[in-house]
Amino acid sequence: MKNARPVAFYAPLKSPNHPLPSGDRTMARLTMKALDRAGYSPCLTSEVRTLDKAGDRQRQERLRAESLEEADRLIARYTALPGDSRPCLWFTYHVYYKAPDWIGPHVAEALGIPYVIAEGSRASRRAQGPWALGHEGAQAALDRADVIFSMTPVDREALETARPSHQALVDLPPFLDLEEWPLSGSRPSRAPEPRLLTVAMMREGDKLASYRILAAALGRLLHLPWSLDIVGDGEARDEIARLFSSMQNRVRLHGQVECKADLAALYRAADLFVWPAVNEAYGMVLLEAQALGCAVVAGAYGGVASVVRNGETGLLTSPGDIAAFAGSMSGLLQDRERLGTFGANASRFVEQERDLGHAALRLRNALQGLTG
């Protein structure tokens, strides 16, 4: 867009350029695209990653020092530019106690520009303990923000409780760029047996816990016809393969699939996307599946309810409840008409409410008062 105003963009948890795929990387990239669509010119301003998974105080201190040095470099660089070439806004994607933003507030203050966060979360229980310094940095950034875009009601509740008087909270539900996906093709003819699909990295921790729930739930449904396609890879692949070894004649492991056309074909061929979603913030794959007309069964963790409409585009089950997850899958596997209705509702939901254009409009309406 001609004369688009520059915006400094930063993602302290995971850069949009990070080599490993994840929902966080995807959302960072999409947020930059939405800013561009909203009439700005976002530029990734730093690759400093502040993530500390282990709660290591010394690591947090090193990351803070590195961040402050980066802030000084950026201030010097930007102040040397003509006024209309400087960023009119600093925009940080995803701030929380494990990945604080120690750069943006300093640069915004020095340049006298607004400071904005999308997907920020507060966790007061982390004020003490191994992430105390990261918590302090995240809180300072969240307090400094002129606008925080909240992506789920769960995050918004905590943000509202601690909101400074100068700060605006704006809902920005998770979204997709539907132009990235081949949506025009028709869904293939139904296979004799319902096809299930899951797409997730194969990592230790929450991802592995989700795979364990899924395997246990499917183990209760061996009396029903179904097949499962699993897309994903990672260090826990061998252990996850063992979880499904007793069902290997029904389960296909595809490894990592980066090509959107290939992934879209799998979404479109599936009748039901299944993912227990242990501790997911919301789950980008759940939106992707629905965009391609696939109904969902998911665990109701975090903000999952903000991307799956329970009883309309899929079914949500109590977090970690294997029996409930198996029961929801069983009911839909035996009612393929309802599966089809959910799938049609799902694609319509994403197209009408969760596309890039809607996100860009929310950003433009919220930011135009800050940037003129």
Summary of the structure (lengths in Angstrom):
residues: 372
radius of gyration: 21.5
end to end distance: 16.7
largest distance: 70.0
contacts: 1282
relative contact order: 0.12
helix: 45%
strand: 17%
